[in-house]
Structures are given as structure tokens and as C-alpha cells.
């Protein structure tokens, strides 16, 4: 037997093949070595951690930095608030004050890791660290921790143990989160251990929905929940150049396991097909992923996760009725499946069943009153129903629960746009962007507000930024446009897709439109369409994520589509000629949404100034001051 030593901190075990441990035994290891980490007074849902060392009566806990550091959000290095006291609760139910916290995440780009210590005379088990490089696609993983569910927060939380499978290894790990897997987790699991089939810690959990938005578990900002999560590989922790790590004795067993990963190349079992499906899902290959999930369901008709993932896949290819059916089945098999309720709610929104969607989001809130995403989803349902004040309250609650979750701010900005509070929408959208610079919906909301306040330069910049983010995040093959993840909103609701006009192929401008890989439709098709003016002629296409405005003008000189002012289109529909207000000609001024436009005099005008009343659809004369 040989012994490999990593630095001076690790007490290495023999390198012979590690035995595969039963799931029940791994669960017991996880329960004995996992701890709660709570803020004094249970002011936050709390987090999790794992005991990795003992020196005398001092225990060392490894966790995610955001669990024990309330970052003040200052520029440069991570700065933690100093007025919060943390405690550790062990598997025996005893609470111990945190003695020291060592922040390993120095800057916002570093791995989200921290070490906490506590003093105890009791004897607690120490977890063994594994080799995260052995965690390949299809490998089984097990996550331990204390989720904040059923209204339980802080020390009231119960231990939970979930199983999953490695989906991929992130090529560009954000904050160190490079191991992607599909185990069920929720707020409160952050900082908890991820085990391999030998019962060794191979990662520290802390991210949710990694295929869509690499955010911490307390900051997921996507509408649909993928069920994918991520952890920081334990080798990332071991490679951290900190004296405290080098001087802390830890047990490590990096020997290979005696069980291969699930067979993804030649799937035979339901789990094999499911494993191949989730790897395809992570690669945005939704149709083939759905086919694999179908095969898994045929072999195991009660495979809950296969129904959930297939429903998610169907959503991306706009098969909303099929998605609804799958989420229904997942809920039948597990009536407490939070994310299934959230995703079923979005399917209901796409199918224009707004009240049913609201009921699903309300059910998720009843299951977990501290689930910020559920309140944000609830807010979107209220927006769709035109209940803007209720939506505003939902967004406020989402922000109160998770002030660093951009999704709540994004929903609030949508509400403010609908309430015509455009300065407020700009302010809130900017906050969302500061929290998550890749929240393209925040850019869209701000662009809409800029457009309606006539700040077209900033609007165009935000539209372009949103398009760039969407392309980078969601388009696997940049040569073609994606089948986008739809987001029903008050600004761009999803509609059934009408068939393209059969006689349009003779028009050369239609060929230009087809080259952009968007679908041209008749402008009187009845659906919500985007208008494009080319050479003075109006065309209509189906909505698409690359088209953030409702109307465009094609600029042949630049080859680009330029958003048009919707109010000018309104003026032209009145068969009036718009001109510059400082043109020197005698003009009639019209105020629309607080902005002044000018048109040439017309026999229908008896006054020199008018204000457009959107409620009545009429021009009202304005008396001179």
C-alpha cells in the first residue's frame, strides 16, 4: 500500500479501490457529519456545513461563504457584515456558538468557500474527503443538509438527504461551482456536503438551476426550475493557498471506487436513459433529452424526476400541454414537489390559464412560505391577471426574503412599467442588473422604460445587451437561433404560432426575414406579432428573444433592425405626418405618455396642442397656459 500526501494537512488513506457503500450508510454518514449554520434569532433561513476536522476540542466546519458572510456588496474584495452572530447545531441537536470564521472567498470571483470553527467536548464524527476529479458524467452523488421547507427556518429545520447524478463539469466555474448534478435541493442546503458512492465528501453544495443562471441557491433568477444544482469540487478547496488549510488535519481517501458510473453511452436501465437525458438537457438538446426521458419512463413508469425533466424539456420546445401533463404526473407521484408546482404554474401561464397558475404558485408558498422564487412567480401571475398592486406586494415579499435575488426586482420592474412608473422601473431594473449582470429580463424591462420615456439610445443599448446575454447563455449553436426558454410576461405573452403565409415566398424581403431565421406571418393573423418595416412595407413575424421591441425598421445601410417608436407608429396610423418640433413650420403638438410629438396641421385639428388619452383612445385639446 502506498500513501499519497497532499500538502501537510491531509491524513491520506490507502489508495486501493474504495468500497461502494450502501445508500443507507451514506445517509447515516451525511446525517452524523452535517451541521446546521444559523444566524442569531433565525433571521435568515440558515445554511448547512460539514465537519471536516478536529483539533483538541475545536471542530472545523467547511461551508459556502455566503452562508456565514453577509456580503455588504462593496466594490473590490468581499466585505462581511460584523453584526451577525452565527451558531452551529450538530446531529445531536446541541447548539454551539461559532468561534471563528475564515473567509476563503477574498474577491467576488473566488470560490464561494469559508471555514467556521466551534468548541465542543462531545465527540462528533469527521467526514472523509474524496477526489472530486473522479466525479464524471453519470456518477451518483448524495447531498446532505437542512433545507428550509414547510415553514421551518433556522434551528427548526430538519435534516434531508437526496440522491442525484453528475450532469457535467462546468468548463468555466463561477465562484468555484464546477460540479453540476441533479439532486433536489432548496434554500438552506447551501454549504452542505456532497458525497460519492464511497461516502466521501466530493463537493460543497451551493448553486441551483446552473444550466440557466449561475446564481447561489438563495439567488436563483430563472422562471422555470431545471432541478440542476452545483457544488464546489473538494479539490478546489484543497488547492486553496491558505495557511489555515495547510495546518488543519483532515482525512482524505482519493482511491478510485470499485463501481463504474452509470452507462450513458449504451443505456439499458431507466437510470441510464435518465442520465443520458440530463446530460443532453444540460447541453440544450431538448428534443433528444425528452426522448431519453420517455425511454426511462417506459422502463420505470413511476420515475418522478424523468417526468419533471421531460416536462421541462417540453417547455423549451413550446409543447406546453405535454409539459403540463408531465408536471401533473410528477405531482401525483410526489404531492410536495415544490419545483413541479412552480413549473406547472408556468405551463398554465403559457396556456393562458392564469388563475390555475396562481393557484400553483400559492400552493408552493404554502409548502414553503420562505421560498422567494415562489413569491416572484406569484407576482408574474398577478401581472398577467392585471392585478398590479397584488403583484407589487408579491415582488416586495420576494425581495424581503432574498434581497440579493435579482428575480424579485425584475418582477417589480415589470409591475412598475405596467403602472407607468417608468423612473421606478429603471431604478429597480438597475438594482437587478447590479445583483446579476446576466439577468437579460432586467435589461428588457429597463429598455421598455427607457423607450417609454423617449431615451432611445439607452433603450437600444439595453435591448442589444439583453440579446447578447440570451445568445451567450442559451444558444448552443451560434449559427442558428435557439428554441428559446419562453417567459410569459405582460409585455410579450406567448401565443399559438400561426402558419406562415403561403404566397410570401415571391417577395424578396421575405427571403431576408427567413435568413434571420424568424417566422413571417400575416399581420392580421390575430396573434401577438412583431412588425418590421422594410423599404416602406410592413411585415410581421412571430415573437423571438432576439426581438425585444414590438416594431422595427430595417436599415439597409447598416443591415440592422432598429427599434421604432411605438408612439410614432400610432401617429402614422391616424394618417398624420410627424415632423421635428423645431422644424420651423407651424405644427400641432401631441403629448403621448408624457412625451411631446409634433405633426403637420390637419383639418381635424382645432387646437395647437393635444394630449392623448390612452384610456379613451382620444386626443384631448390642451388649453394654452
Secondary structure, DSSP 8 states (H G I E B T S, - for coil): ------TTTEEE---S-B----HHHHHHHHHHHEEEEEEGGG-S--EEEEEEEEETTEEEEEE-HHHH--B---SSB--B-SS--EEEE-TTS-EEE--EEEE---BTTS---EEEEEE-SS------B--GGG--TT-EEEEEE----TT--GGG---EEEEEEEEEEEEEEETTEEEEE-----TT-TT-EEE-TTS-EEEEEEEE-TTT--EEGGG---SS----EEEEEHHHHHT---HHHHTS-EEE----BSS-----TT--SHHHHHHHHHHHHHTT-HHHHHHHHHHHHHH-TT-HHHHHHHHHHHHHTT-HHHHHHHHHHHHHH-TT-HHHHHHHHHHHHHTT-HHHHHHHHHHHHHH-TT-HHHHHHHHHHHHHTT-HHHHHHHHHHHHHH-TT-HHHHHHHHHHHHHTT-HHHHHHHHHHHHHH-TT-HHHHHHHHHHHHHTT-HHHHHHHHHHHHHHHHHHH-SSTTS---------SSS---------TTGGG-HHHHHHHHTT--EE-TTSSS-EEEEEETTEEEEEE--TT--SSEEEEETTTTEEEE--HHHHHHHHTT--EE-TTSSS-EEEEEETTEEEEEE--TT--SSEEEEETTTTEEEE----
